[in-house]
Amino acid sequence: MTGPGEAPTGAGLRRPERVLPLACLAAAIVLGASELMTTFQLSATGNVPLCAVNGTDRHHLAQLVLAVFGGVATIGAVLGGSRAAARAVAAAGAIALLLFLIVDLPAANNVGSVSSACDLAGQLQTAKAVPQAGFWLEMVGALALALSGVALATLNPEQLRAIRPAWLGGPKAEGRPGESAEHGGEPEAARSRDDRQRKASLARTQSDRRSERT
């Protein structure tokens, strides 16, 4: 039971920060996947495709490493209630975003000599770097990991432990079927006991009235 001005135990489980670990993990997955996809399609004049450039050609798996690190740090932050791990998630997202802004974004739609990765440099051709799915996923993943990581880093250790799933030892969620606002979120068992007591009291009262009449 809680007082009028107090939040019920486990009320934080219904707060938006409960989705932060999931957002961090989803962002890390998107960022890691982008590294294995095509970042740019090099096209000659007239949009004639010449070759594709993957994320690994651009970053040498750096974004994949950051994604794995960010995902592991997210799990460590929640399971251990560690602010240091939460800050590591934010750092991984910030580095991934900087890498995107410095390496890939300036090259988008640029026209220049064909990269040696295409094995066409000797032909002195020029091509336009057209962004592909990997480019957009990298942008979304890096930005989401940075923002959700920063948000996760603002939580204190108690809040980090509170968003731990119940099956991993976290607090159990409230608001299950059978709970209602008029009972202030009391457990089902406690309310059932109160109901039984009220029924028993009512039965005794009715019995006393019948006795008085006879």
N, C-alpha and C positions, 0 to 999 in steps of 0.2 A: 504494500500500500504506500502511496506517496501523498504528500501534502498538496494543498491547492496550487502553490507556486513552483512545485517540483516536477521535473519531467519524469515519467515512468521509466523504470529500469529497462534498458534495451531500446529506448526511443530513438537513440542514434542509429539503430539498424535500419530505420526507415528514411534516413537522410541521404542526400545525393552522393555523399562521399563513398557510399558503399559500392558505387559503380566505378570508382577511380581505378582499382586494381584491374578490373576487366577492361577498362579503356586503355590502360597501359599495355596490357598483354595483347589486345587486339592491334594496337598501333605498332607494337614490336613485330607481330606476325606480318602485317602489311609491309613494313619497312624491309624486313628480311626477304619477303617474296619479291619485292621490287628489284633487289640486287640480282636475282636470277632471271629477270625478264629483259626484254628489249627496251633500252632507254631512248635511243634515237634511230631513226631510219634515215640514212644518208641518200638523198635523191639528187640526181643531176637535173639540168634544165629540162622543164617539161614534166617534172615530177616522175622521172624515170628512176625506179629504185636501183641503188648500186649495192648497198650492203646494210646490215644491221649492226648496231653497237650495243652490247649488253652492259648491265650495271657492273659486272665483274671487270669489263674492259676499262670502265671509267674509274672505279674506286678500289679495285683489287680486293674485293670482299669486305671492305671497311664497314659498309653499312650493315652487312650481315652480322659482323662481329658486334657492332653496337646494338643491333636488335636483340641478339642472344643475351648480351650483357644486361640490357634494359629489362628483358623478361625475367632473368634470374634475380636481378636486384628487386624487382617488384614482388616476387614471391618471398624473398628474404625480408623485405620491409613489412609485409603483412604477417607472416608467420612469427617473426621475431620482434615485431613492434619497433623496428629500427629506423630512426630518422636518417641515419647515415646512409642506409640502403635506399631510402626514399629519395635522398638528395642525389644518389648515384644514378637513379632513373632519370631525374631531371637533367643531370649532366650528360648522360648518353643521348637524350633527346636533343639537347642544345647542340652537341657536337654534330649529330646527324643533320640537323637543320642547317648549321653553318656549312657543312660539306655540300649540301644540296645548293645552297645559295652561292657558294664560291666556285664550285666545280661545274655543276650541271645547268643551273639557271642561265648564266651568261652565254652558254653554248646553244641554247634553244633558238631554233630558226636562224642560226648564223650561217653565212655562206662563206666557204673557204676551201682550201685544198683538201682533197680526200685524205682521210686518216690512213696511216700505215696499217691499221687493223683490217682494212678492207683489201689489202694486197693490190691496191690500184694506184698507189702513190706515183709509181713510175709513169703513169699515163698522163700526168699533169692535169687531171680533171678537177673541177670544183664541184662542190655539192652543198646542199642545204641540210642542216641537221633538224629533222622534223621530230618533235617529241612523240613518243609512243606510250603505251600503257605503263611501262616501268617508270617512266619519268613522272607521270601523274601519281602513281602509287607511292613513289618515293617522297613526293611533296606532301601528300596526305599523311603518310606514316611518320615522317620526321616531325611535321608540325604537331600532329596529335600526340606523339610521344613526348615532345617538349612541353606542351601545355598540360597534359595530364600528369606528367612527372613533376612539374612545378607545383601543381595543385596537391599532389600526394605528399610532397615535401613540406607543405604547410601544416600537416597533421602532426599532433604530438604522439608519443608512444602509446598512450591509452587509446586514442582514437584509431591508431593503426591496428592495435590488437582487437578493437571493437568491430572492425570490418572484416575480421577473419571469419571464414565460413564456419558454421556450427559443427560440421563434420570434421573440422580440423581443430576443434577445441574452442571456437569462438562462442560468444553469447548467442543464445537461441532467439530467433526472431519472434516478435509478437504479432498480434493481429491475425492469429489463426482463426479458422471458423469456430464459432461458439463464443468469441469475445466480442463485446459491444462497447460503445462509447459510454453508455449510461453506467456501466460497471467500472469505468476508469481503467479498463485493460486488465482487470484481475484475471488470474488463472481460472480455467474452467472448473477445476476441482474445488477451489474455494467458493465459487459461486454456487455450485451444486450443493455444497454443505450448508450454505446459508439458506438455500431454497428448502432443503429438508428441515432445517430448524424452524423456518417460518411455517411450513405445513404442519409440523408437530405442534407448534404453539397454537395455531388456528384450530387444530383438532381438539386440543385440551380445552380451549375456550368454548367451543361448541358443546363439548361433553358437559362442562360445568353448567352451561345454560339449560341443557336438558334436565340435569339433576335438580336445578332450582325449580323448574316447572313441575316436576313430579313431587 
